[in-house]
Amino acid sequence: MITLTINGQPREFSQPLAVSELLTLLELTGKRLAVECNGEIVPRSGFDCRLLQHGDNLEIVVAVGGG
């Protein structure tokens, strides 16, 4: 069991996950977004290989269109 803090809220998961797996679980796949992990921006090209660990702090910002 691991705990990740996502946008200030603790969430528990059964095992470590890649950023891409987390986004799938949060139903954010395909959306325009930015992910920061422990103060470092995770490039989109790294979503599949960046493995999240217990205690990681994430900020996920989804772009909203408008005008």
C-alpha positions, 0 to 999 in steps of 0.5 A: 500500500502506498500513499500519494498526496495529489493536489493536497489530498492523500490517496492510497493505492495498492502498489507503486504506479507510473504517472500514466497509470495514475492518470488512467485511474483518475480518468484524466487520460487524453486531457491537456494537463501538467504533472509536478512530482515533488516540485519537479515537472514530469514531461509528458514523455516521462509519464510511462517511465516515472514510477511514483513511490510512497510519500510522493507529492503531486500537483496535477493541473488540467487546462480548461479552455475558454475565452 
